[in-house]
């Protein structure tokens, strides 16, 4: 009776172990560094951002110059002229602020451009990960670069290079 119970218990444990979930890890930062299109897209975004930032700075300097000119001329201006010049300065500052929001705001041009350039790359990576998971029967793949809760993980379960190979970037 004891032997049957032990044998049955071992069979249950073996069955549970056989159905254990399989998982793997990736390092998204590593993958992105090894995708040339990502580096080119980032460089393009940086150049665009710098160009727009310079444009905003020019507007800001124009507003500052207008304000300094206004202060220098203020004693010579009538009340009506002073109000008009003040309004011009305020309008120029508002123009610079609006330009900053247009380019760098939450739904600004930089955000849209980033979506346009990076979304296809992210989709390719996601599809490669999905394909790899299906091939290997993995139920979950975790990103070690974005998870601060992973203290240690065996390099044997890191499939980052396999994802790159699936995308055509053999490592």
Protein Blocks (a to p, Z undefined) as FASTA:
>chain_A
ZZmmmmmmmmmmmmmmmmpccdddddfklmmmmmmklmmmmmmmmmmmmmmmmmmmmmmm
mmmmmmmmmmmmmmmpcfklmmmmmmmmmmmmmmmmmmmmmmmmmklmklmmmmmmmmmm
mmmmmmmmmmmmmmnopabdcdfklmmkbmbdcfklpcklmmmmmnopaZZ
